[in-house]
Structures are given as structure tokens and as C-alpha cells.
Amino acid sequence: MLCPKNRVRYATLLDEIRRRTKSILVTFNYDRLIERALEDLGIPTGFMSNYI
């Protein structure tokens, strides 16, 4: 089970990055916490085309 507190921390970090600059997110692990945080911010992750 994912910890909601960690999900909020990721969402806060990703939102801060998004507001400051045009950015690209690179992760080398399959990370559902990051994906769910992106979805919380309205950034889709459901299809492979969302990653390119």
C-alpha cells in the first residue's frame, strides 16, 4: 500500500518544479508514487505516449 503522505510530498515537489521552469522528469525505476503524484497534478500517465 502506498503511503498518502509520501504521495503528497512527491506532488508538492513536482508542482514546485513545474511552476519554476520547463522541465523533463527522468526516473530509472518504475515508481507508482511519482506517477500518482503526476496524476494528482493533472499530468496523465496512463499510456506509453504520455511518457514521450
PyMOL CGO cylinders between C-alpha atoms (Angstrom):
from pymol import cmd
from pymol.cgo import CYLINDER

trace = [
    CYLINDER, 0.00, 0.00, 0.00, 1.24, 3.47, -0.85, 0.3, 1, 1, 1, 1, 1, 1,
    CYLINDER, 1.24, 3.47, -0.85, 1.66, 5.99, 1.91, 0.3, 1, 1, 1, 1, 1, 1,
    CYLINDER, 1.66, 5.99, 1.91, -0.51, 9.07, 1.17, 0.3, 1, 1, 1, 1, 1, 1,
    CYLINDER, -0.51, 9.07, 1.17, 1.99, 11.29, 2.99, 0.3, 1, 1, 1, 1, 1, 1,
    CYLINDER, 1.99, 11.29, 2.99, 4.76, 10.32, 0.55, 0.3, 1, 1, 1, 1, 1, 1,
    CYLINDER, 4.76, 10.32, 0.55, 2.41, 10.84, -2.39, 0.3, 1, 1, 1, 1, 1, 1,
    CYLINDER, 2.41, 10.84, -2.39, 1.71, 14.39, -1.19, 0.3, 1, 1, 1, 1, 1, 1,
    CYLINDER, 1.71, 14.39, -1.19, 5.45, 15.06, -0.85, 0.3, 1, 1, 1, 1, 1, 1,
    CYLINDER, 5.45, 15.06, -0.85, 6.04, 13.94, -4.44, 0.3, 1, 1, 1, 1, 1, 1,
    CYLINDER, 6.04, 13.94, -4.44, 3.12, 16.06, -5.64, 0.3, 1, 1, 1, 1, 1, 1,
    CYLINDER, 3.12, 16.06, -5.64, 4.50, 19.09, -3.81, 0.3, 1, 1, 1, 1, 1, 1,
    CYLINDER, 4.50, 19.09, -3.81, 7.97, 18.58, -5.29, 0.3, 1, 1, 1, 1, 1, 1,
    CYLINDER, 7.97, 18.58, -5.29, 6.65, 18.03, -8.82, 0.3, 1, 1, 1, 1, 1, 1,
    CYLINDER, 6.65, 18.03, -8.82, 4.37, 21.06, -8.60, 0.3, 1, 1, 1, 1, 1, 1,
    CYLINDER, 4.37, 21.06, -8.60, 7.28, 23.23, -7.44, 0.3, 1, 1, 1, 1, 1, 1,
    CYLINDER, 7.28, 23.23, -7.44, 9.44, 22.04, -10.34, 0.3, 1, 1, 1, 1, 1, 1,
    CYLINDER, 9.44, 22.04, -10.34, 6.59, 22.60, -12.82, 0.3, 1, 1, 1, 1, 1, 1,
    CYLINDER, 6.59, 22.60, -12.82, 5.96, 26.16, -11.64, 0.3, 1, 1, 1, 1, 1, 1,
    CYLINDER, 5.96, 26.16, -11.64, 9.59, 27.25, -11.82, 0.3, 1, 1, 1, 1, 1, 1,
    CYLINDER, 9.59, 27.25, -11.82, 10.75, 26.03, -15.21, 0.3, 1, 1, 1, 1, 1, 1,
    CYLINDER, 10.75, 26.03, -15.21, 10.02, 23.93, -18.24, 0.3, 1, 1, 1, 1, 1, 1,
    CYLINDER, 10.02, 23.93, -18.24, 11.23, 20.55, -17.10, 0.3, 1, 1, 1, 1, 1, 1,
    CYLINDER, 11.23, 20.55, -17.10, 11.68, 16.93, -18.01, 0.3, 1, 1, 1, 1, 1, 1,
    CYLINDER, 11.68, 16.93, -18.01, 11.30, 14.22, -15.40, 0.3, 1, 1, 1, 1, 1, 1,
    CYLINDER, 11.30, 14.22, -15.40, 13.57, 11.21, -15.69, 0.3, 1, 1, 1, 1, 1, 1,
    CYLINDER, 13.57, 11.21, -15.69, 13.24, 8.24, -13.38, 0.3, 1, 1, 1, 1, 1, 1,
    CYLINDER, 13.24, 8.24, -13.38, 15.09, 5.00, -13.75, 0.3, 1, 1, 1, 1, 1, 1,
    CYLINDER, 15.09, 5.00, -13.75, 12.72, 2.93, -11.64, 0.3, 1, 1, 1, 1, 1, 1,
    CYLINDER, 12.72, 2.93, -11.64, 9.09, 2.11, -12.08, 0.3, 1, 1, 1, 1, 1, 1,
    CYLINDER, 9.09, 2.11, -12.08, 7.64, 4.41, -9.47, 0.3, 1, 1, 1, 1, 1, 1,
    CYLINDER, 7.64, 4.41, -9.47, 3.89, 4.45, -8.81, 0.3, 1, 1, 1, 1, 1, 1,
    CYLINDER, 3.89, 4.45, -8.81, 4.28, 7.21, -6.20, 0.3, 1, 1, 1, 1, 1, 1,
    CYLINDER, 4.28, 7.21, -6.20, 5.63, 9.60, -8.83, 0.3, 1, 1, 1, 1, 1, 1,
    CYLINDER, 5.63, 9.60, -8.83, 3.01, 8.53, -11.35, 0.3, 1, 1, 1, 1, 1, 1,
    CYLINDER, 3.01, 8.53, -11.35, 0.16, 9.03, -8.89, 0.3, 1, 1, 1, 1, 1, 1,
    CYLINDER, 0.16, 9.03, -8.89, 1.54, 12.41, -7.86, 0.3, 1, 1, 1, 1, 1, 1,
    CYLINDER, 1.54, 12.41, -7.86, 1.70, 13.43, -11.53, 0.3, 1, 1, 1, 1, 1, 1,
    CYLINDER, 1.70, 13.43, -11.53, -1.90, 12.28, -11.99, 0.3, 1, 1, 1, 1, 1, 1,
    CYLINDER, -1.90, 12.28, -11.99, -2.91, 14.36, -8.95, 0.3, 1, 1, 1, 1, 1, 1,
    CYLINDER, -2.91, 14.36, -8.95, -1.45, 17.39, -10.75, 0.3, 1, 1, 1, 1, 1, 1,
    CYLINDER, -1.45, 17.39, -10.75, -3.43, 16.60, -13.91, 0.3, 1, 1, 1, 1, 1, 1,
    CYLINDER, -3.43, 16.60, -13.91, -0.48, 15.14, -15.83, 0.3, 1, 1, 1, 1, 1, 1,
    CYLINDER, -0.48, 15.14, -15.83, -1.62, 11.87, -17.47, 0.3, 1, 1, 1, 1, 1, 1,
    CYLINDER, -1.62, 11.87, -17.47, 0.47, 8.71, -17.13, 0.3, 1, 1, 1, 1, 1, 1,
    CYLINDER, 0.47, 8.71, -17.13, -1.93, 6.03, -18.38, 0.3, 1, 1, 1, 1, 1, 1,
    CYLINDER, -1.93, 6.03, -18.38, -0.39, 5.43, -21.81, 0.3, 1, 1, 1, 1, 1, 1,
    CYLINDER, -0.39, 5.43, -21.81, 3.14, 4.99, -23.13, 0.3, 1, 1, 1, 1, 1, 1,
    CYLINDER, 3.14, 4.99, -23.13, 2.66, 8.08, -25.33, 0.3, 1, 1, 1, 1, 1, 1,
    CYLINDER, 2.66, 8.08, -25.33, 2.34, 10.15, -22.13, 0.3, 1, 1, 1, 1, 1, 1,
    CYLINDER, 2.34, 10.15, -22.13, 5.96, 9.35, -21.35, 0.3, 1, 1, 1, 1, 1, 1,
    CYLINDER, 5.96, 9.35, -21.35, 7.48, 10.56, -24.60, 0.3, 1, 1, 1, 1, 1, 1,
]
cmd.load_cgo(trace, "trace")
